[in-house]
Amino acid sequence: MIAIATFWANLMASASLRETESRAILSRLSHEQRRVLSDWRAFVLLRRATLSLSPVERRWSELPATIEDVRPLLRRMVRQGDLAPIRNAIQLYLVTVPYANSLPPHEYEVLEESNPYAAISHYSALVFHGLTLTFPKTLYATSPRHLLQDVLPVGTRTSDWEGHDSRPKMRFPADVLGRDVEWTRAVQTRFFGDVEYEPYGYAVRIMSPERTLLDGLVSPQLCGGIATVLEAWGQAIRTINLELLFHYVERFDMAVLRQRVGFVLESLGIHHPEIDAWQTQAQRGGSSVLVASEPYSSRFDERWSLSLNGPIELLD
């Protein structure tokens, strides 16, 4: 009788130590210092936990097959006080356990949990990379127009999505934590130059400095204006990867962008055979202006066949 009682006591003790679904998710969120949880990330984290723990180490048995499978668990975690729904956000929750209460959630995390294929871009990326001292009231982000197989949800790996066809949807919230969001929806050939950084402990997808500087010359109105853009070029010129910049220019495949970049680089003292090759292709025309949205200026650069209708003195 004593042996049987000991057996059951040990069994009950081991059961109490076995990981629950909610504890498995929360421990992994804590490791990355995440303060926001989407249904799709809960799906990924629970699948990872299921595959990494043996059946005797966990209290659940089934591997979730779809994102919808985790939604009852998330509702239960809300009732338990582990999570709280984010107002006006679909299937998005604040983590409310003690570790997450030390700091407020970051807007980048909320945005990319809403649209895990998006990248912080334009003016917001200039701020992130320290290329401007001004701060926009609006949050700027770029997303593919359609789901791309080679763009994984941020902070995940290929193995997270193998063996099933459950992928999160793209959502485009108009505001995040009270800040308006300006969305750019890029065609497949124009969604490149994004990098996953970890400034807060978890992965955030942000356009690289090289891509952001080019976006500034393509769409300066999304980057605080051409003066902010030219000042950013001056700040970045000693640290950017020129070969990567040249590669991105060719991916854009815009003749006038080659003219703009060539002029800006040479004005900043950069000389390179690639720039010389662009110069031989420069053609004068009505669209050959430094700033597309501004009127044509009589101030003209003959080498680059470019109307200098912007504050180029900022490049001195």
FINU-384485 format. One line per 2 residues: number of its first residue (from 0); for each residue x, y, z of N, C-alpha, C, O, CB. Coordinates in steps of 0.2 Angstrom, whole numbers. Each point is the difference from the previous one (the first is absolute). Glycine has a CB too. Layout:
NUM = X:Y:Z:X:Y:Z:X:Y:Z:X:Y:Z:X:Y:Z; ...
REM end
This chain:
0 = 4:-6:0:-4:6:0:4:6:0:-1:5:-3:-8:-11:9; 15:6:-2:4:6:0:3:1:-7:1:6:-2:2:-8:14
2 = -1:-3:-15:4:0:-7:-5:3:-5:2:4:-4:5:-14:7; -14:8:-2:-5:3:-5:-1:7:1:0:4:-4:-5:-15:4
4 = 5:13:7:-1:7:1:6:4:-2:-1:6:-2:-6:-9:12; 13:1:-9:6:3:-2:0:1:-8:1:5:-3:5:-9:13
6 = -9:-1:-14:0:0:-7:-5:6:-2:2:4:-4:1:-17:3; -9:13:4:-5:5:-2:3:7:2:-2:5:-4:-7:-14:5
8 = 12:10:5:3:6:2:5:3:-5:0:6:-2:-2:-9:14; 6:-2:-14:5:2:-5:-3:2:-7:3:4:-3:6:-12:9
10 = -14:4:-8:-3:1:-6:-4:7:0:1:4:-5:-2:-16:3; -2:14:7:-3:6:1:5:6:0:-1:5:-3:-9:-11:9
12 = 15:5:-2:5:5:0:3:1:-7:2:6:-2:1:-9:14; -1:-2:-16:3:1:-7:-5:3:-4:2:4:-4:5:-14:6
14 = -14:9:-1:-5:3:-4:0:7:1:-1:4:-5:-6:-14:5; 8:12:6:-1:7:2:6:4:-3:0:6:-1:-6:-9:11
16 = 12:0:-11:6:3:-3:0:0:-8:4:3:-3:2:-7:13; -11:0:-13:0:0:-7:-2:7:-3:-5:3:3:2:-16:-2
18 = 5:15:-6:-1:6:-3:-7:0:-3:-3:-4:-3:15:6:0; -16:4:5:-6:1:-3:1:4:-7:5:3:-1:-11:-3:13
20 = 1:0:-16:0:4:-6:1:7:1:4:3:-3:-12:-11:-2; 5:11:10:0:7:1:7:2:3:3:5:-2:-15:-4:4
22 = 15:-5:2:6:1:3:6:-1:-5:5:3:0:-9:-7:11; 3:-1:-16:5:-1:-5:0:7:-5:6:2:-2:-8:-15:2
24 = -4:16:-1:0:6:-4:3:5:4:5:4:-3:-15:-8:-3; 8:5:12:3:6:4:7:0:1:4:5:0:-15:-4:5
26 = 14:-7:-4:7:-1:2:4:2:-7:5:3:1:-7:-12:8; 0:8:-14:3:1:-7:-1:8:-1:5:3:-3:-7:-15:-1
28 = -3:15:5:-1:7:-1:4:3:5:3:5:-2:-15:-6:-1; 13:-1:9:4:3:5:8:0:-2:3:5:1:-11:-8:8
30 = 10:-2:-12:7:-1:-2:1:5:-5:6:3:-1:-6:-15:3; -4:14:-7:1:5:-5:-3:7:2:1:5:-4:-2:-14:-4
32 = -1:10:14:-2:6:3:-6:3:-4:0:6:-1:11:-4:6; -15:-6:-8:-6:2:-4:-6:2:5:-1:-3:5:5:-5:-14
34 = -7:13:7:-6:3:4:-6:0:-4:-5:2:3:13:5:3; -8:-10:-12:-6:0:-4:0:-7:-3:5:-3:-2:-5:15:-1
36 = -6:-15:3:-1:-7:-3:-6:0:-5:-5:2:1:10:-7:10; -3:2:-17:-5:-1:-5:-2:-7:0:3:-5:3:1:14:-10
38 = -10:-11:4:-2:-7:-1:5:-4:-4:2:-6:2:-14:9:-1; 15:0:-6:5:-4:-4:6:-1:4:3:-5:-1:-8:10:-9
40 = 8:0:14:6:-2:4:-1:-5:5:4:-4:2:0:16:-4; -10:-12:5:-2:-5:5:0:-7:-3:2:-5:3:-9:14:3
42 = 5:-9:-12:0:-6:-4:7:-3:-1:1:-6:1:-12:10:-7; 15:1:4:7:-2:-1:4:-2:6:3:-5:0:-3:13:-9
44 = -1:-4:15:3:-2:6:-3:-7:3:4:-4:3:-2:16:-1; -8:-13:-3:-3:-6:3:3:-6:-4:1:-6:2:-11:12:2
46 = 10:-5:-11:3:-6:-4:7:-1:2:2:-6:0:-9:9:-10; 11:2:11:7:-1:2:1:-3:7:4:-5:1:-1:15:-7
48 = -8:-9:10:0:-3:7:-2:-7:-1:3:-4:4:-5:15:2; -3:-13:-10:-2:-6:-1:5:-5:-2:1:-6:2:-12:10:-4
50 = 15:-1:-3:6:-4:-3:6:-1:4:4:-4:-1:-9:8:-10; 6:1:15:6:0:4:-1:-4:7:5:-2:3:-2:13:-8
52 = -9:-11:8:-1:-4:6:-3:-7:-2:-4:-1:-4:2:12:10; 4:-16:-1:-2:-6:-1:-7:-1:3:-2:5:4:13:-9:-3
54 = -15:-1:-3:-7:0:2:-1:0:8:-5:2:3:3:-8:-13; 8:3:14:-1:0:7:2:7:3:-1:1:6:4:-13:-6
56 = -1:17:-4:2:6:2:-5:5:0:0:6:2:12:-8:-5; -17:1:-1:-6:4:-1:-7:-3:1:0:-6:0:8:12:-9
58 = -12:-1:10:-7:-2:2:-5:-1:-6:-5:-3:1:7:8:10; 0:-3:-17:-4:0:-6:3:-6:-4:6:-1:0:-10:13:1
60 = 0:-14:-6:3:-5:-4:0:1:-8:4:-2:-3:-8:-6:12; -1:13:-11:0:1:-7:4:6:-2:0:5:3:-11:-10:-3
62 = 14:4:-6:3:5:-4:-5:5:-3:-3:-3:-4:14:-4:2; -11:13:3:-5:4:-3:2:0:-8:5:1:-2:-7:6:12
64 = -4:-8:-14:1:0:-7:-2:6:-4:3:2:-5:-6:-14:6; -1:17:2:-2:6:-3:1:6:6:0:-2:6:-8:-4:-15
66 = 8:12:6:0:5:5:-6:1:4:0:1:6:7:5:-14; -13:-8:5:-6:0:3:0:-5:6:-4:1:5:-2:2:-15
68 = 10:-8:10:0:-5:6:2:3:6:-2:-3:6:5:-6:-14; 1:15:8:3:2:7:-5:6:2:1:2:6:10:-4:-10
70 = -16:4:1:-5:5:2:-3:-1:6:-1:4:5:0:-1:-16; -2:-10:12:-3:-1:7:5:1:6:-2:2:5:-6:-10:-11
72 = 14:6:5:5:0:5:1:8:1:1:2:6:5:-13:-9; -6:15:-2:2:7:1:-6:3:4:1:4:5:5:-3:-15
74 = -12:-3:9:-6:3:4:0:-3:7:-2:4:4:-5:-4:-15; 10:-6:12:1:-2:7:5:4:4:0:1:6:-3:-13:-10
76 = 8:14:0:6:4:3:-3:7:2:3:3:5:6:-10:-12; -13:9:3:-3:7:2:-4:-1:6:0:4:5:-1:-1:-17
78 = -3:-8:13:-4:-1:6:4:-1:6:-1:2:5:-8:-7:-12; 15:2:6:5:-2:5:4:7:2:3:0:5:-2:-12:-9
80 = -2:17:0:4:6:2:7:0:-3:4:5:1:-11:-4:9; 9:-5:-15:6:0:-3:1:4:-6:5:3:-1:-4:-14:5
82 = -7:13:-7:0:4:-6:-6:4:1:-5:-1:4:10:-8:-11; -5:15:3:-5:5:-1:-1:2:-7:5:1:-3:-3:3:15
84 = -8:-5:-15:-1:2:-7:2:7:-1:-1:5:4:-8:-13:-5; 12:10:-5:2:7:-2:-6:2:-4:-2:-3:-4:15:1:4
86 = -15:8:2:-6:3:-3:1:2:-7:6:2:-2:-8:3:13; -3:-7:-15:0:1:-7:6:-4:-4:1:2:-5:-6:10:7
88 = 7:-17:1:5:-4:-3:-3:-7:0:-3:-3:5:13:10:-1; -9:-11:-10:-3:-6:-1:5:-5:2:6:-1:-2:-13:5:-8
90 = 5:-9:15:4:-5:2:6:2:3:6:-3:-2:-12:-5:-6; 7:13:12:6:3:2:-1:2:8:-5:2:2:8:3:-14
92 = 2:-7:16:-1:0:7:6:3:3:6:-1:-2:-13:-9:2; 6:14:6:5:2:4:2:-5:5:-4:-3:3:1:15:-4
94 = 9:-13:2:2:-5:5:0:3:7:3:6:1:5:-12:-9; -11:4:13:-1:3:6:3:-3:6:-2:2:6:-9:2:-11
96 = 15:-9:4:3:-3:6:6:4:2:2:5:-4:-5:-16:0; 6:10:10:4:5:3:6:3:-4:1:6:-1:-4:-11:11
98 = 7:0:-14:6:2:-3:-2:5:-6:4:5:-1:1:-16:3; -11:11:-4:-2:5:-6:-2:6:2:-2:5:-4:-1:-15:-2
100 = 2:11:13:-3:6:2:5:6:2:-1:5:2:-8:-12:3; 16:5:-6:5:4:1:1:6:-5:2:6:2:4:-15:4
102 = -8:8:-12:0:5:-5:-6:-1:-4:-4:-5:-1:16:4:0; -15:7:-3:-5:-1:-4:1:-3:-6:6:-1:-2:-10:11:7
104 = -1:-13:-9:1:-3:-6:3:5:-5:-2:6:0:-7:-15:2; 13:7:-7:3:4:-5:-4:0:-6:-3:-5:-2:14:3:6
106 = -12:8:-8:-4:0:-5:2:-4:-6:-4:-3:-4:1:14:7; 10:-12:-4:2:-5:-5:-2:-7:1:-2:-3:-5:12:10:4
108 = -10:-9:7:-2:-7:2:-8:-1:-2:-2:-5:-3:11:4:12; -13:6:-7:-7:0:-1:-1:0:-8:-4:-4:-2:1:10:13
110 = 6:-2:-15:-1:0:-7:2:-6:-3:-4:-3:-4:6:15:4; 4:-15:2:2:-6:-4:-3:-7:3:0:-5:-4:11:11:2
112 = -14:-5:8:-5:-6:1:-6:0:-4:-3:-5:-1:8:5:13; -7:6:-14:-6:1:-4:1:-2:-7:-4:-3:-3:0:12:10
114 = 10:-7:-9:2:-2:-7:7:-2:0:5:4:0:-13:5:-5; 9:-16:6:7:-2:1:5:0:-6:5:-3:0:-11:-4:9
116 = 3:9:-15:4:0:-6:3:8:-1:4:1:-4:-11:-11:-1; 4:14:9:2:7:-1:7:2:3:3:-3:4:-15:6:-4
118 = 14:3:-3:7:2:3:-1:8:1:-4:3:-3:10:-11:-4; -3:10:13:0:7:2:4:3:-6:5:-2:-1:-6:0:14
120 = -1:8:-15:3:3:-6:0:7:0:-3:4:4:0:-14:-11; 6:13:2:-1:8:-2:2:4:6:6:-1:3:-15:-2:-11
122 = 5:8:10:2:4:6:2:-4:6:4:2:4:-11:7:-9; 2:-14:7:1:-3:6:7:-4:0:3:-1:5:-15:0:-4
124 = 14:-2:-7:6:-3:-1:6:5:1:5:-2:3:-10:-7:-10; 5:15:4:5:5:1:1:1:8:6:1:2:-9:5:-13
126 = -3:-5:14:1:1:8:3:-6:3:5:1:4:-15:6:-4; 8:-13:-2:3:-6:3:8:-1:-1:4:-1:5:-15:-5:-7
128 = 13:8:-4:7:0:-2:4:6:3:6:0:-2:-9:-7:-8; 0:11:13:3:6:3:2:5:-6:5:4:1:-1:-11:8
130 = -7:7:-14:1:5:-6:-4:6:0:1:4:-5:2:-14:-2; -7:11:12:-3:7:0:-1:1:8:-1:-5:4:-5:4:-16
132 = 6:7:14:-2:2:7:-7:2:1:-2:2:5:14:2:-4; -16:-4:-7:-7:2:0:-4:-7:1:2:-5:-2:0:16:-5
134 = -8:-10:10:-4:-6:1:-7:1:-3:-3:5:2:9:-8:9; -8:-1:-15:-7:0:-3:-5:-1:5:1:-5:4:3:2:-15
136 = -10:6:10:-6:-2:4:-3:-7:-3:-4:-4:4:2:16:-1; 3:-13:-9:-2:-6:-4:5:-6:0:6:2:0:-14:6:-7
138 = 5:-14:8:5:-6:-1:-1:-2:-7:-5:-1:-3:3:-3:15; 8:3:-15:1:-2:-7:2:-7:-1:4:-3:3:-1:14:-6
140 = -7:-15:-1:2:-7:-1:-2:-2:-7:-4:3:-4:1:-5:15; 7:-3:-14:-1:-3:-6:-1:-7:0:3:-4:4:5:12:-9
142 = -13:-10:1:-2:-7:0:-1:-3:-7:-1:4:-5:-5:-2:16; 8:-8:-12:-2:-3:-7:-7:1:-1:-5:-1:4:14:-7:-4
144 = -11:9:-7:-7:0:-1:-4:-7:1:-6:0:1:9:10:-10; 1:-15:7:-3:-7:1:5:-4:4:6:2:0:-12:-1:-11
146 = 4:-6:13:4:-5:4:6:-3:-5:-2:-2:-5:-8:-1:13; 16:4:-5:6:-3:-4:3:-6:4:1:0:6:1:12:-11
148 = -1:-17:1:2:-6:3:7:1:3:2:-4:5:-8:-3:-13; 10:11:6:7:1:3:0:5:5:6:1:3:-1:-4:-14
150 = -10:6:13:-1:5:6:-3:-4:5:-6:0:0:6:10:-7; 3:-12:13:-3:-3:5:-2:5:5:2:6:1:6:-16:-2
152 = -13:8:5:-2:4:6:6:2:4:4:-4:2:-16:-1:-2; 12:11:2:6:3:4:1:-5:6:-5:-1:4:3:13:-8
154 = 8:-13:5:2:-4:6:-1:-7:0:0:-4:5:-2:14:1; 1:-13:-12:-1:-7:-1:5:-3:-5:3:4:-3:-16:-2:6
156 = 13:-9:-4:4:-3:-4:-4:-5:-5:-6:-1:2:16:2:7; -7:-3:-14:-3:-4:-5:-3:-6:4:-6:-2:-2:14:5:-7
158 = -5:-6:13:-3:-6:4:-6:1:3:-4:-5:1:16:1:0; -13:10:1:-7:2:4:-6:-1:-5:-5:-1:3:11:9:4
160 = -5:-8:-13:-5:0:-5:-1:-6:-4:-4:-1:-5:5:13:5; 4:-17:1:0:-6:-4:-5:-5:3:-2:-1:6:14:2:-8
162 = -15:-5:-3:-5:-5:2:-7:2:0:-5:-4:2:14:-1:4; -11:12:-7:-6:2:1:-1:7:-5:5:2:-1:-6:-7:13
164 = -5:7:-13:-1:6:-4:-3:6:4:-3:4:-3:2:-12:-7; 2:8:16:-3:5:4:5:6:1:5:-1:3:-11:-8:3
166 = 5:14:-10:4:6:0:-4:6:2:-6:1:-2:13:-6:-7; -4:10:13:-4:5:2:-2:5:-5:4:0:-5:2:-1:16
168 = -12:4:-11:-2:5:-5:4:7:1:3:1:5:-14:-7:-5; 11:10:-5:3:7:0:-6:4:2:-5:0:-2:14:-2:-7
170 = -8:6:15:-5:5:2:4:7:0:6:1:0:-12:-9:7; 2:13:-9:2:7:-1:-3:5:5:-4:4:-2:7:-7:-10
172 = -2:3:19:-3:4:4:1:7:-1:6:2:-2:-5:-10:10; -6:12:-8:1:8:-1:4:3:5:3:5:-1:-14:-5:-5
174 = 11:-3:12:4:3:6:2:-5:4:-3:-5:1:-4:16:-1; 12:-10:4:3:-4:5:2:3:6:4:5:0:1:-12:-9
176 = -8:5:15:1:4:6:-1:7:0:4:4:3:4:-13:0; -13:11:-7:-1:7:-1:3:4:-5:-1:6:-1:-1:-6:12
178 = 7:-3:-15:4:3:-5:-3:-2:-7:-1:-6:-1:11:7:8; -11:4:-11:-2:-2:-7:5:-4:-4:6:1:2:-13:9:-2
180 = 5:-14:-4:5:-4:-4:-1:1:-7:-5:0:-3:5:-9:11; 6:11:-12:0:1:-7:3:-6:-3:6:-2:1:-4:15:0
182 = -6:-16:-5:2:-7:-3:2:1:-7:-3:4:-4:-5:-10:11; 13:3:-9:2:-1:-7:0:-7:-2:3:-4:4:5:14:-3
184 = -12:-11:-6:-1:-7:-2:4:-2:-6:-2:3:-6:-10:-3:11; 18:-3:-5:4:-1:-5:-1:-6:-4:-2:-6:2:10:11:5
186 = -7:-5:-14:0:-6:-4:5:-4:2:5:2:3:-10:4:-13; 5:-12:7:5:-5:2:7:2:-1:4:-1:4:-13:-8:-6
188 = 10:12:-4:7:2:-2:3:5:4:6:2:0:-9:-6:-11; -2:8:15:3:6:3:0:-1:8:2:4:4:-7:3:-13
190 = 4:-14:11:0:-1:7:7:-3:1:0:-7:0:-13:6:2; 18:4:0:6:-2:2:4:5:4:-2:5:1:2:-11:-12
192 = 6:4:14:4:4:4:-3:0:7:3:4:4:-1:3:-13; -6:-12:11:-2:0:7:5:-4:4:2:-5:-2:-14:6:-1
194 = 12:0:10:5:-3:4:-4:-1:7:-3:4:2:14:1:-8; -9:-11:9:-3:-1:7:5:2:5:5:-3:0:-12:-6:-4
196 = 5:14:8:4:3:5:-3:-2:7:-6:-2:0:10:12:-7; 0:-10:12:-2:-2:7:1:5:5:4:-1:4:-3:-11:-7
198 = -3:18:2:1:6:5:-3:-1:6:2:3:5:0:4:-14; -7:-11:10:-4:0:6:0:-8:3:-4:-1:5:-3:11:-9
200 = 11:-14:1:0:-7:2:-4:-5:-5:2:-6:0:-1:10:12; -5:-1:-16:-4:-4:-5:1:3:-7:2:6:0:-10:-9:9
202 = 7:-1:-14:1:2:-7:-5:5:-2:-6:0:1:11:-11:-3; -2:16:-1:-4:6:-4:3:0:-7:6:1:-1:-9:5:12
204 = -2:-6:-16:2:1:-7:0:8:-1:-5:3:0:0:-15:-3; 11:14:1:1:7:-2:4:0:-7:5:-3:-1:-5:7:14
206 = -2:1:-17:4:1:-6:7:2:2:1:5:4:-11:-2:-10; 15:-5:2:7:1:2:2:8:-2:-4:3:-3:7:-15:0
208 = 2:14:6:2:7:-2:0:2:-7:-2:5:-3:8:-5:14; -3:-5:-15:1:1:-7:-6:0:-4:-1:5:-4:11:-11:5
210 = -15:2:1:-7:0:-3:-3:6:2:-4:3:-4:3:-15:4; 1:14:6:-3:6:3:2:7:-4:-4:4:-1:2:-10:12
212 = 9:6:-12:2:6:-3:-3:0:-8:-1:6:-2:12:-6:10; -11:-5:-11:-3:-1:-7:-7:2:1:-3:4:-5:11:-12:1
214 = -12:6:8:-7:1:1:-1:8:1:-5:3:-3:3:-14:8; 7:14:-2:0:7:1:0:4:-6:-3:5:-1:8:-7:12
216 = -1:0:-16:1:3:-7:-6:-2:-4:-1:4:-5:13:-4:6; -15:-6:0:-6:-1:-4:-6:3:3:-4:3:-4:9:-14:1
218 = -6:11:9:-6:3:3:2:4:6:-2:-2:6:-5:-8:-9; 10:16:2:2:4:6:-6:3:4:1:1:6:9:2:-13
220 = -16:-3:4:-6:2:4:-1:-5:6:-4:2:4:-1:4:-14; 7:-12:9:-1:-5:5:6:0:5:0:-4:5:-7:-3:-13
222 = 12:11:7:6:0:4:1:7:4:6:1:1:-1:-10:-9; -10:13:8:1:6:3:2:6:-4:1:6:2:2:-12:8
224 = -3:5:-17:2:5:-5:7:-1:-2:4:-4:3:-12:11:2; 9:-4:-11:7:-1:-3:6:3:4:5:-3:0:-11:3:-11
226 = 5:5:15:5:2:5:2:-5:5:6:-1:1:-10:13:-3; -1:-15:5:1:-5:5:4:-6:-4:5:-3:3:-15:6:4
228 = 8:-5:-13:3:-5:-3:8:1:-2:4:-4:1:-15:1:-6; 12:9:2:7:2:-1:4:1:6:6:-2:0:-10:8:-10
230 = 2:-4:15:3:0:6:2:-7:3:5:-1:2:-10:12:1; 0:-16:-4:1:-7:2:6:-3:-5:4:-3:3:-16:2:1
232 = 12:3:-10:6:-3:-4:6:3:2:5:-4:1:-13:4:-11; 9:6:12:6:3:3:2:-4:6:6:-1:2:-9:12:-7
234 = -2:-12:10:1:-4:6:3:-7:-1:4:-2:3:-13:9:2; 6:-10:-10:1:-7:-1:6:-2:-5:2:-6:0:-14:4:2
236 = 15:7:-5:4:-2:-6:7:-4:2:2:-3:-4:-7:14:-1; 7:-10:11:6:-3:3:-1:-7:2:4:-4:1:0:15:2
238 = -11:-13:-2:-1:-6:3:-4:-5:-4:0:-6:1:0:11:9; -3:-3:-16:-4:-4:-4:4:-5:-4:6:1:-1:-14:8:0
240 = 5:-14:-1:3:-5:-4:-1:1:-7:-5:-1:-3:4:-8:11; 6:12:-12:-1:3:-7:-2:-6:-4:-4:1:-5:13:8:7
242 = -5:-15:-2:-2:-5:-4:-7:-2:0:-4:-2:-5:16:-2:6; -15:4:5:-7:-2:2:-4:6:-3:-5:-2:-3:8:-5:13
244 = -1:13:-9:-4:5:-3:-1:0:-8:-5:1:-3:9:6:13; 2:-9:-13:0:0:-7:-5:-6:-2:-3:1:-5:15:3:4
246 = -11:-9:4:-5:-6:-1:-7:2:0:-4:-2:-4:13:-6:9; -11:12:0:-7:2:1:-2:4:-5:-6:0:-3:7:-1:15
248 = 4:6:-14:-2:4:-6:-2:-4:-6:-5:2:-4:13:7:9; -4:-14:-7:-1:-4:-5:-7:-4:0:-3:-1:-5:15:0:3
250 = -14:-1:8:-6:-3:1:-6:5:-1:-5:-2:-2:11:-6:10; -5:14:-6:-5:5:-1:-1:1:-8:-6:1:-2:8:5:13
252 = 3:-6:-15:0:0:-7:-4:6:-2:-4:0:-4:5:-12:3; 1:18:4:-3:7:-2:6:4:-2:5:2:3:-14:-3:5
254 = 9:3:-15:5:4:-3:1:7:5:6:2:1:-8:-7:-13; -3:8:13:0:6:4:3:-1:7:3:5:3:-12:0:-10
256 = 8:-11:10:3:-1:7:7:-1:-1:4:3:4:-14:-8:0; 13:2:-9:7:0:-1:3:7:-1:5:1:3:-6:-12:-9
258 = -2:15:3:2:7:-1:0:4:7:5:3:2:-10:-3:-14; 0:-1:16:-1:3:6:6:-3:5:3:4:3:-16:-2:-5
260 = 13:-8:2:5:-3:5:7:2:-3:5:1:5:-12:-11:-2; 9:9:-9:6:2:-3:2:7:2:6:2:2:-7:-10:-11
262 = -4:13:8:2:7:2:1:1:7:5:3:2:-12:0:-11; 3:-6:14:1:0:7:6:-2:2:4:3:4:-16:-4:-2
264 = 14:-5:-4:6:-4:2:6:5:-2:5:1:4:-10:-13:-5; 6:14:-5:5:4:-3:0:7:4:6:2:2:-6:-8:-13
266 = -5:9:13:0:6:4:2:-1:7:3:4:3:-13:-1:-10; 10:-10:9:3:-1:7:7:-3:-1:2:-2:5:-14:0:-1
268 = 15:2:-9:7:-2:-1:1:-7:-2:6:-2:1:-4:11:7; -7:-13:-10:1:-7:-1:0:-1:-8:-4:3:-4:-3:-6:14
270 = 13:0:-12:1:-2:-7:1:-7:-1:3:-3:5:2:14:-7; -8:-14:-3:0:-7:-1:-2:-2:-7:-4:4:-3:1:-6:15
272 = 6:-3:-15:-1:-2:-7:-8:-1:-1:-2:1:-6:14:-6:5; -15:2:6:-7:-1:-1:-4:7:-1:-5:0:-4:6:-10:11
274 = 1:15:-4:-3:7:0:2:2:-7:-5:3:-4:6:-1:16; 5:-3:-15:2:3:-6:-5:-4:-6:-1:3:-5:13:-1:9
276 = -13:-8:-3:-4:-4:-5:-7:3:0:-3:0:-5:10:-10:7; -10:12:4:-7:3:0:1:7:-4:-5:1:-3:2:-7:14
278 = 8:9:-10:0:7:-3:0:0:-7:-3:4:-3:10:0:12; -4:-9:-12:0:-1:-8:-7:-1:-2:-2:1:-6:14:-6:6
280 = -17:2:4:-7:-1:-2:-4:5:2:-6:0:-2:8:-12:4; 0:18:1:-4:5:2:-3:4:-6:4:2:-5:2:-1:16
282 = -13:0:-11:-3:3:-6:-4:6:3:-4:-1:5:4:-10:-12; 0:17:3:-3:6:2:-8:-1:-1:-1:-3:-6:12:10:4
284 = -15:-5:6:-7:-1:-1:-4:3:5:2:2:5:0:-12:-11; -9:11:5:-4:4:4:-1:-4:7:-1:3:5:-5:1:-14
286 = 7:-10:9:0:-4:7:7:0:3:0:-3:6:-10:-4:-11; 15:9:2:6:0:3:1:6:5:4:5:-1:1:-11:-9
288 = -8:5:16:0:5:5:2:-3:7:-1:-6:1:-7:13:-7; 11:-4:10:2:-2:7:-6:-2:4:0:-5:3:11:11:-4
290 = -16:-2:1:-6:-1:3:-6:0:-4:-2:5:-3:7:1:13; -8:-12:-11:-5:-1:-5:-6:4:1:-3:3:-5:7:-14:4
292 = -6:13:7:-6:4:2:1:7:0:-5:4:0:2:-13:7; 9:12:-9:1:7:0:1:2:-7:2:-4:-4:4:3:15
294 = -7:7:-12:1:3:-7:7:-1:-3:5:0:4:-15:8:-2; 10:-8:-8:7:0:-4:4:6:2:-3:6:0:-2:-13:-9
296 = 11:7:10:4:6:2:5:1:-6:3:-5:-3:-4:3:16; 3:8:-14:5:2:-5:7:-2:3:5:0:-4:-12:9:-1
298 = 8:-10:11:6:-2:3:1:-7:-2:-4:-5:1:4:13:9; 6:-10:-14:0:-6:-4:7:-3:1:5:4:0:-14:0:-8
300 = 10:-10:9:6:-4:0:1:-3:-7:-3:-5:-1:3:3:14; 5:4:-17:1:-2:-6:3:-7:0:-2:-4:-5:4:15:1
302 = 2:-13:8:3:-7:0:-6:-5:1:0:-5:-3:11:10:8; -16:-3:0:-5:-5:1:-7:1:-3:-5:-3:1:11:1:10
304 = -6:7:-16:-6:2:-3:-6:1:5:-5:-3:-2:10:-3:-9; -4:9:16:-4:0:6:-2:7:2:4:4:1:0:-15:2
306 = -11:13:-3:-2:6:3:1:0:7:-3:-5:4:-5:7:-13; 11:3:12:2:-1:7:-5:5:4:1:5:2:11:-7:-4
308 = -18:-1:2:-6:4:3:-1:-2:8:-6:-1:2:1:1:-13; 11:0:14:0:-1:8:5:3:3:5:3:-4:-10:-14:2
310 = 6:11:8:5:4:4:7:-4:0:2:-3:5:-11:8:2; 12:-5:-13:6:-4:0:6:3:4:5:-4:1:-9:1:-12
312 = 3:9:13:5:2:5:1:-4:6:5:1:4:-7:11:-8; -3:-16:6:1:-4:6:5:-6:-1:2:-3:5:-14:6:-3
314 = 14:-4:-8:5:-5:-2:7:3:1:5:-4:-1:-14:-2:-7; 10:12:8:6:3:1:4:-2:6:6:2:1:-10:8:-8
REM end
